[in-house]
């Protein structure tokens, strides 16, 4: 049978914690969730308009 590793919780997430601790949050671009949705909808509409005005076939 495989041996259970009961003390590995912290060591498994240590790399992830270091990544988020080293992040520069004061220099990062902050976008609201509403802004992300608006940008996604704008990209979809733009792609659809390009397909209408410049068809590939």
JOVEN-V257517 format. One record per helix or strand of 3 or more residues. SS is the DSSP state (2 for helix, 1 for strand). FROM is the first residue (numbers start at 1). LEN is the number of residues. Records with the same first field share a line. If there is no record, write none. Layout:
SS=FROM-LEN + FROM-LEN
//
This chain:
2=9-13 + 33-21
//
